[in-house]
Amino acid sequence: MNNKYYITTPIYYVNDVPHIGHAYTTIAADVIARFKRLSGFDVMFLTGTDEHGQKVEKSAAKAGLDPQSFTDQTSASFYKLMTVMNISNDDFIRTTSPRHQESVKKFWQRLKDSGNIYLGTYDGWYSVRDEAFYDQTELTAEGKAPTGADVEWVSEPSYFFALSKWQDQLLAFYEANPDFIRPLSKRNEVINFVNSGLQDLSVSRTSFSWGIKVPNDEKHVIYVWLDALINYISALGYPEDQEGKYHKYWPADAHIVGKDILRFHAIYWPAFLMAAGLEPPKSIMAHGWWTNQGQKISKSIGNVIDPFKLSNEFGVDQVRYFLMREITFGADGNYSPENLINRVNSELANKIGNLMQRTSSLVHKYMAGKVPEIDSNQLEQAYNLPLLVMAAQMPQSNAILMASLEINNVLNNIIILSEQANIYIDKQAPWKLVLTDINQTKLVLFVLLETLRFIAIMLQPFTPWSANIMLNQLGIPSSQRSFTYLNKNYAIASSSELLPPTPVFPRIG
């Protein structure tokens, strides 16, 4: 079994500070990466910052800084986001780093040597905000880019990438790899765009200087998107590291991107790679946008959501949980503080936190804080009960859901299990049962503790800090917290001690 898994976020453009969209993309990738690690995969998880281009040059000038100082500051805020949101990335790439610049120059040379880059003149519409070229037919009635950004007419010498000659190969690739672009609606969009005809792509600029210089022609800087996309292989040491990380992890299993940058990843990137004689990634997973209480998020409106403030106010795991639970991956989502508080209180606090608190308190009260002793027959009996039958089937069900990016439904499964456990504790009423049948009380409390073990292990990708607190309280060894241990052979050990109960998911407000 080839158990390597390489997942990336897009590298974030440093002309501004992190917002909820950056947090969402990163947390989604982190959840998938953690889930894969717990499933036994050797995971490489990459994120980072995109630091070149005209927009960065303008933003730096506006801030009264040289571009490198400006990018050092803003890149640091994205690095901080990884720390604050408890992101488990293995690397953080910066496009201003020497390792990346070397890779880009070598990749460029490979494209040129293969006859896919030629010198010409670019005349057309360009959006500085999007760092993207647009055809006249793509402009809105108001003369703006499809994203609403302003465009300007550009006329300058330019190197071009022969994108048009890769149209048929791209269509054949999409046909042969039906899961390359997800969700399906986005795949159809991309195929329709490619079918409408691809134009050769301008891949250098001469009207500004902040970027990687074209080898042997330093009047030109390499187009920021060609530069940026190469981060996915430069972080693996391409081209020198043929026997190391590049050899081991490429092609990437999943690029997680926002729907606004799908075209760059699903059309330009595989075409660049094919032209360079390299394998395209295995999948591009495009997610939707967030609104703020039903309103489009915009700096001009002043409703940008700061993930640092959000985490400080509600808790990191609570924010992670809400973002993953609230929407189906690929759909747009709406943030409101009421929705977040409701999710946390009704699900994390009332269902999981309450179950943990009640069960742990009963074990401390009636079993001296130790897991009840049960024999092998009782263990079989416990695992034949509907609650543990449901728990035992869940890891496989969750793996299928995660493979199809139904991240919110993985959480839904866990919540349903906690609901059933709360029904079970109410029905069995161990506080009454202990007065008449101590053996049955032991079995009931064991079943509840074992269900909590399943819940805590399965929650780790989503709420890693809180899940860790739960597992510590349950006394689960750190070596037995992967999904491999979600079966009766590794049931919670009889007579092991529980830590005193402390609230895991306190209610907000």
KAQUILIN-V323161 format. One record per pair of residues at least 12 apart in sequence whose C-alpha atoms are under 7 Angstrom apart, sorted by the first residue. I is the first residue (numbers start at 1). J is the second residue. Records with the same first field share a line. If there is no record, write none. Layout:
BEGIN
I->J, J
END
This chain:
BEGIN
3->41, 42
4->41, 42, 43, 249
5->41, 42, 43, 44, 249, 253
6->43, 44, 45, 249, 252, 253, 254
7->29, 33, 44, 45, 46, 252, 253, 254, 255
8->29, 45, 46, 47, 254, 255, 256
9->25, 26, 29, 46, 47, 255, 256, 257
10->47, 256, 257
11->47, 48, 49, 50
12->48, 49, 50
13->49, 50, 51
14->49, 50, 51, 56, 71, 74, 75
15->55, 56, 59
16->74
17->74, 77
18->78
19->304, 305, 306, 307
20->305, 306, 307
21->289, 290
23->307
24->323
25->256, 257
27->87, 320
28->324
29->256
30->87, 88
31->461, 462
33->45
34->461
35->461
38->482, 483
39->482, 483, 484
44->90
45->89, 90, 91
46->89, 90, 91, 92
47->89, 91, 92, 93
48->92, 93, 94
49->75, 93, 94, 95
50->94, 95, 228
51->71, 95, 96
52->210, 211, 224
53->210, 211, 224
54->128, 208, 210
55->128, 129
57->210
85->316
93->231, 235
95->228
99->234
100->231, 234
101->212
103->234, 238, 239
104->227, 230
105->215
110->276
111->275, 276
116->161, 162, 275
117->159, 160, 161, 162
118->159, 160, 161
119->158, 159, 160
120->157, 158, 159, 160
121->156, 157, 158
122->155, 156, 157, 158, 202
123->154, 155, 156
124->153, 154, 155
125->151, 152, 153, 154
126->151, 152, 153, 154
127->149, 150, 151, 152
129->149
156->206
157->206
158->202, 203, 204, 205
159->202, 203, 204
160->200, 201, 202, 203
161->200, 201, 202, 203
162->200, 201
163->198, 199, 200, 201, 271
164->198, 199, 200
166->271
167->194, 198
170->271
171->191
179->283
180->282, 283, 284
181->283, 284, 285
182->284, 285, 286
183->285, 286, 330
190->263
203->222, 223, 226
204->220, 221, 222, 223
205->220, 221, 222, 223
206->219, 220, 221
209->221
229->269
233->246
251->279, 280, 281, 282
252->281, 282
253->281, 282, 283
254->282, 283, 284, 285
255->283, 284, 285
256->284, 285, 286
257->285, 286, 287
258->286, 287, 288
259->286, 287, 288
262->286
266->284
286->330
287->329, 330, 331
288->330, 331, 332
289->332, 333
290->332, 333, 334, 335
291->333, 334, 335
292->334, 335, 336
293->334, 335, 336
294->334
317->463, 465, 466
318->344
320->462, 463
321->462, 463
322->340, 343
324->407, 408
325->408, 411
326->408
327->408
328->406, 408
329->405, 406, 407
341->508
345->507, 508
347->415
348->505
349->505, 506, 507
351->418, 419
352->418
353->503, 504, 505
355->422
356->452
357->501, 503
359->445, 448
360->501
361->501
369->497, 498
370->495, 496, 497, 498
371->446, 493, 494, 495, 496, 497
372->442, 446, 494, 495
373->494, 495
374->494
382->443, 447
387->420, 421
388->451
391->417, 451, 454
392->486, 487
398->410
414->455
421->448
450->491, 492
453->471
454->486
456->470, 471
457->481, 482
466->504
469->504
470->504
473->498, 499
474->498, 499
475->496, 497, 498
END
